[in-house]
Amino acid sequence: MQALLKFTQFVSKTFALWAIVFAVLAFLFPAEFKIFAPYIPYLLGLVMFGMGITLTFNDFGEVAKHPQAVIIGVAGQFIIMPGLAFILAKAFDLPPDLAVGVILVGSCPGGTSSNVMTYLAKGNTALSVACTTISTLLSPLLTPAIFYLLASQWLDIDASAMFMSVLKMVLFPIFLGLVVRALFKKTIVQVSQITPLISVLSIVLILAAVVAVSKDKIVESGLLIFSVVVLHNCLGYFVGFLAAKLFRLNTADSKAIAIEVGMQNSGLGAALAAAHFNPIAAVPSALFSFWHNVSGPILANIFANMKNQK
């Protein structure tokens, strides 16, 4: 068990490397990875189930202690990132499939890796966990609604079908995880230590499947969409930090908000795009999944050297 835990820690710390390796392999050998495409919703469900079995009531304690900070974080998540995505889609005159893909990843809740990055940045980790949890629980309502509002000018959007998809892919697995944790608490405490390994494997396979089915389109528009994804992510960090400071949050809280806003649940974006649109619409989410795990540690290192002031 100890060896497995060490391997889990190693894989978690080197996630960006595995993302690159599998993305390259999927690009070179698409046929071998296309077989995972139909299983994208189930792979995402595994990630969300892992989140469910690690949740405790203490994770919601930060909401009661500092409601203003949590509200700012969650509001920033669902206002800043979708807004930036819309502006970038217009500014770069993106084709419809790519435009909806960028807006879709922008409309998703916070990614779980933001919690680790906030910890490394010496930010308020409890606030980060609370924001991720609340934004994820709100995502069945807010993600389809915001996405419909911003993206329907490019393509026809079935918001109700997306609502059901998010419910099945996000809320149901989390609820199942909570139930399993309640029933088998002692066993789950041990098992939950290896959930990061399962999550990394699942996200990497989602990324590889998207690259495999969209290889031709990536070749055609790879540099353009990668530039948009990098801008989207970095502007999210910057505007998120500014918004937190505007509302007079302390530095530790501002670090958490910046990372929370900038890092998305790109696995959900890829799963929804693959389920409801042309496979190319999932490419922004796949690239975001890779890029924010490169930019996150860089920003965490910068923030870690920034003194926390009240």
C-alpha positions as CSV (number, residue, x, y, z in Angstrom):
1,M,0.0,0.0,0.0
2,Q,2.9,2.4,0.8
3,A,4.4,1.8,-2.6
4,L,1.0,2.6,-4.2
5,L,0.7,5.8,-2.2
6,K,4.2,6.9,-3.3
7,F,3.4,6.1,-6.9
8,T,0.1,8.1,-6.5
9,Q,2.0,11.1,-5.2
10,F,4.6,10.9,-8.0
11,V,1.9,10.7,-10.7
12,S,-0.1,13.6,-9.1
13,K,3.0,15.8,-9.0
14,T,4.0,15.0,-12.6
15,F,0.4,15.3,-14.1
16,A,1.5,17.9,-16.7
17,L,4.2,15.4,-18.0
18,W,1.7,12.6,-18.3
19,A,-0.8,14.9,-20.1
20,I,1.9,15.8,-22.7
21,V,3.0,12.2,-23.1
22,F,-0.6,10.9,-23.7
23,A,-1.5,13.8,-25.9
24,V,1.5,13.2,-28.1
25,L,0.8,9.4,-28.2
26,A,-2.9,10.0,-29.1
27,F,-1.8,12.4,-31.9
28,L,0.7,9.9,-33.3
29,F,-1.6,6.8,-32.8
30,P,-5.2,8.1,-32.9
31,A,-6.8,4.8,-33.7
32,E,-5.5,3.3,-30.4
33,F,-7.0,6.1,-28.3
34,K,-10.3,6.7,-30.2
35,I,-11.7,3.7,-28.4
36,F,-11.9,5.7,-25.2
37,A,-14.1,8.5,-26.7
38,P,-17.4,6.8,-25.9
39,Y,-16.3,6.4,-22.3
40,I,-15.5,10.1,-21.6
41,P,-18.6,10.7,-19.5
42,Y,-17.8,7.6,-17.4
43,L,-14.2,8.7,-16.9
44,L,-15.4,12.1,-15.7
45,G,-17.9,10.3,-13.4
46,L,-14.9,8.5,-11.8
47,V,-13.2,11.8,-11.1
48,M,-16.3,13.3,-9.6
49,F,-16.9,10.1,-7.5
50,G,-13.4,10.5,-6.2
51,M,-14.2,14.1,-5.2
52,G,-17.4,12.8,-3.5
53,I,-15.6,10.2,-1.3
54,T,-13.1,12.8,-0.1
55,L,-15.7,15.5,0.9
56,T,-16.5,16.1,4.5
57,F,-18.7,18.5,6.3
58,N,-15.6,20.5,7.3
59,D,-15.2,21.4,3.6
60,F,-18.4,23.5,4.0
61,G,-17.3,25.1,7.2
62,E,-15.5,27.9,5.3
63,V,-18.8,28.9,3.7
64,A,-20.2,29.7,7.2
65,K,-16.9,31.3,8.4
66,H,-16.2,33.6,5.4
67,P,-19.3,33.7,3.2
68,Q,-18.2,36.9,1.4
69,A,-14.9,35.3,0.1
70,V,-16.8,32.2,-1.0
71,I,-19.4,34.2,-2.8
72,I,-16.7,36.3,-4.6
73,G,-14.9,33.1,-5.6
74,V,-17.9,31.3,-7.0
75,A,-19.3,34.5,-8.7
76,G,-15.9,35.1,-10.2
77,Q,-15.8,31.5,-11.5
78,F,-19.2,31.9,-13.3
79,I,-18.8,35.5,-14.4
80,I,-15.1,36.2,-15.2
81,M,-14.2,33.0,-17.1
82,P,-17.4,32.8,-19.3
83,G,-17.1,36.6,-19.9
84,L,-13.4,36.3,-20.9
85,A,-14.2,33.3,-23.1
86,F,-16.9,35.2,-25.0
87,I,-14.6,38.2,-25.5
88,L,-11.8,36.0,-26.8
89,A,-14.1,34.1,-29.1
90,K,-15.2,37.4,-30.6
91,A,-11.8,39.0,-30.7
92,F,-10.2,36.1,-32.5
93,D,-13.2,35.5,-34.7
94,L,-13.2,31.8,-33.8
95,P,-15.1,29.2,-36.0
96,P,-18.4,28.2,-34.4
97,D,-17.3,24.8,-33.0
98,L,-14.1,26.3,-31.4
99,A,-16.0,29.4,-30.1
100,V,-18.6,27.2,-28.3
101,G,-15.7,25.0,-27.0
102,V,-13.9,28.0,-25.4
103,I,-17.1,29.3,-23.9
104,L,-18.0,25.8,-22.6
105,V,-14.8,25.4,-20.7
106,G,-15.2,29.0,-19.4
107,S,-18.7,28.1,-18.1
108,C,-17.5,25.1,-16.1
109,P,-16.9,25.1,-12.4
110,G,-13.5,25.1,-10.7
111,G,-11.0,22.2,-11.2
112,T,-10.0,20.1,-8.2
113,S,-6.3,20.7,-9.0
114,S,-6.8,24.4,-7.9
115,N,-6.9,23.2,-4.3
116,V,-3.4,21.7,-4.5
117,M,-2.1,24.8,-6.4
118,T,-3.6,27.1,-3.7
119,Y,-1.8,25.0,-1.0
120,L,1.5,25.3,-2.9
121,A,0.9,29.1,-3.3
122,K,0.5,29.5,0.5
123,G,-3.0,30.7,-0.2
124,N,-6.2,29.9,1.8
125,T,-6.7,26.2,0.9
126,A,-9.9,25.9,2.9
127,L,-11.4,28.7,0.8
128,S,-10.3,27.1,-2.4
129,V,-11.9,23.8,-1.4
130,A,-15.1,25.5,-0.5
131,C,-15.3,27.4,-3.8
132,T,-14.6,24.3,-5.8
133,T,-17.2,22.3,-4.0
134,I,-19.9,25.0,-4.2
135,S,-19.2,25.8,-7.8
136,T,-19.3,22.1,-8.7
137,L,-22.6,21.6,-6.9
138,L,-24.1,24.7,-8.7
139,S,-22.8,23.6,-12.1
140,P,-25.9,21.6,-13.2
141,L,-27.8,24.8,-13.2
142,L,-25.3,27.5,-13.9
143,T,-23.1,25.8,-16.6
144,P,-25.9,25.1,-19.1
145,A,-27.6,28.4,-18.4
146,I,-24.5,30.6,-18.8
147,F,-23.3,28.6,-21.8
148,Y,-26.8,28.9,-23.5
149,L,-26.8,32.7,-22.8
150,L,-23.3,33.3,-24.4
151,A,-22.9,30.5,-27.0
152,S,-26.3,30.2,-28.6
153,Q,-25.5,32.8,-31.3
154,W,-22.9,30.4,-32.8
155,L,-24.8,27.0,-32.6
156,D,-28.1,25.7,-31.4
157,I,-27.8,24.8,-27.7
158,D,-30.1,22.3,-25.9
159,A,-29.7,23.7,-22.3
160,S,-32.1,21.1,-20.8
161,A,-30.1,18.2,-22.3
162,M,-26.9,19.7,-21.0
163,F,-28.5,20.1,-17.6
164,M,-29.2,16.4,-17.5
165,S,-25.7,15.6,-18.7
166,V,-24.1,17.6,-15.9
167,L,-26.5,16.1,-13.4
168,K,-25.5,12.6,-14.5
169,M,-21.7,13.3,-14.9
170,V,-21.2,15.5,-11.9
171,L,-23.9,15.6,-9.2
172,F,-24.9,11.9,-9.2
173,P,-21.3,10.6,-8.9
174,I,-20.5,13.1,-6.1
175,F,-23.7,12.1,-4.3
176,L,-22.8,8.4,-4.7
177,G,-19.3,9.2,-3.3
178,L,-20.8,10.9,-0.3
179,V,-23.1,7.9,0.4
180,V,-20.2,5.4,0.0
181,R,-18.1,7.4,2.4
182,A,-20.9,7.5,4.9
183,L,-21.5,3.7,4.7
184,F,-17.8,2.6,4.6
185,K,-16.0,5.4,6.4
186,K,-13.0,3.5,7.7
187,T,-12.3,1.7,4.4
188,I,-12.9,4.8,2.3
189,V,-10.4,6.9,4.3
190,Q,-7.6,4.5,3.1
191,V,-9.0,4.1,-0.4
192,S,-9.4,7.9,-0.9
193,Q,-5.6,8.3,-0.7
194,I,-5.3,6.8,-4.1
195,T,-8.2,8.7,-5.7
196,P,-5.7,11.2,-7.2
197,L,-4.1,8.4,-9.2
198,I,-7.6,7.4,-10.6
199,S,-8.4,11.0,-11.3
200,V,-5.2,11.7,-13.2
201,L,-5.5,8.5,-15.2
202,S,-9.2,9.4,-16.1
203,I,-8.4,13.0,-17.1
204,V,-5.3,11.9,-19.2
205,L,-7.5,9.3,-21.0
206,I,-10.2,12.0,-21.7
207,L,-7.5,14.3,-23.0
208,A,-6.0,11.5,-25.2
209,A,-9.5,10.6,-26.6
210,V,-10.3,14.2,-27.5
211,V,-6.9,14.6,-29.3
212,A,-7.3,11.3,-31.1
213,V,-10.8,12.1,-32.6
214,S,-9.8,15.7,-33.4
215,K,-6.3,15.2,-34.8
216,D,-7.1,16.8,-38.2
217,K,-8.7,19.9,-36.7
218,I,-5.9,20.3,-34.2
219,V,-3.4,20.4,-37.1
220,E,-5.6,23.0,-38.9
221,S,-6.2,25.4,-36.0
222,G,-3.8,24.2,-33.2
223,L,-1.7,27.4,-32.7
224,L,-4.8,29.7,-32.8
225,I,-6.8,27.7,-30.2
226,F,-3.7,27.1,-28.0
227,S,-3.1,30.9,-27.9
228,V,-6.7,31.5,-27.0
229,V,-6.6,28.9,-24.2
230,V,-3.3,30.3,-22.7
231,L,-4.8,33.9,-22.8
232,H,-8.1,32.6,-21.2
233,N,-6.3,30.9,-18.4
234,C,-3.8,33.6,-17.6
235,L,-6.4,36.4,-17.8
236,G,-8.5,34.4,-15.5
237,Y,-5.8,34.3,-12.9
238,F,-5.1,38.1,-13.3
239,V,-8.7,39.3,-13.3
240,G,-9.6,36.9,-10.4
241,F,-6.8,38.3,-8.3
242,L,-7.8,41.9,-9.1
243,A,-11.5,41.2,-8.3
244,A,-10.5,39.7,-4.9
245,K,-8.3,42.8,-4.1
246,L,-11.1,45.1,-5.3
247,F,-13.3,43.5,-2.6
248,R,-10.5,44.0,-0.1
249,L,-9.8,40.3,0.6
250,N,-6.4,39.6,2.2
251,T,-3.5,38.2,0.1
252,A,-4.0,34.5,1.1
253,D,-7.7,34.7,0.1
254,S,-6.8,36.6,-3.1
255,K,-4.3,33.9,-4.1
256,A,-7.0,31.3,-3.6
257,I,-9.6,33.3,-5.7
258,A,-7.1,33.9,-8.5
259,I,-6.2,30.2,-8.8
260,E,-9.9,29.1,-8.4
261,V,-11.1,31.4,-11.2
262,G,-8.3,30.6,-13.6
263,M,-8.4,26.8,-13.3
264,Q,-11.4,25.0,-14.8
265,N,-13.0,21.6,-14.6
266,S,-11.8,21.0,-18.2
267,G,-12.8,17.3,-18.0
268,L,-16.4,18.4,-17.7
269,G,-16.0,20.7,-20.7
270,A,-14.5,17.9,-22.8
271,A,-17.2,15.5,-21.8
272,L,-20.1,17.9,-22.5
273,A,-18.5,18.9,-25.8
274,A,-18.0,15.3,-26.9
275,A,-21.6,14.5,-25.9
276,H,-23.4,17.4,-27.5
277,F,-21.3,18.9,-30.3
278,N,-18.7,18.2,-33.0
279,P,-15.6,16.6,-31.5
280,I,-13.5,19.7,-32.3
281,A,-15.5,21.6,-29.7
282,A,-13.8,19.5,-27.0
283,V,-10.3,20.6,-28.1
284,P,-10.2,23.8,-26.1
285,S,-11.1,21.8,-22.9
286,A,-8.4,19.2,-23.7
287,L,-5.8,22.0,-24.3
288,F,-6.9,23.8,-21.1
289,S,-6.6,20.5,-19.1
290,F,-2.9,20.3,-20.2
291,W,-2.1,24.0,-20.0
292,H,-3.5,24.9,-16.6
293,N,-1.4,22.1,-15.1
294,V,1.6,23.8,-16.5
295,S,0.7,27.4,-15.6
296,G,-0.7,26.4,-12.2
297,P,2.6,25.3,-10.6
298,I,4.3,28.4,-12.2
299,L,1.8,30.8,-10.6
300,A,1.9,28.8,-7.3
301,N,5.6,29.3,-7.2
302,I,5.3,33.1,-7.8
303,F,2.5,33.4,-5.2
304,A,4.5,31.4,-2.6
305,N,7.2,34.1,-2.7
306,M,4.5,36.8,-2.2
307,K,4.1,37.7,1.5
308,N,0.6,37.1,2.9
309,Q,-0.7,40.4,4.2
310,K,-4.0,41.1,5.9
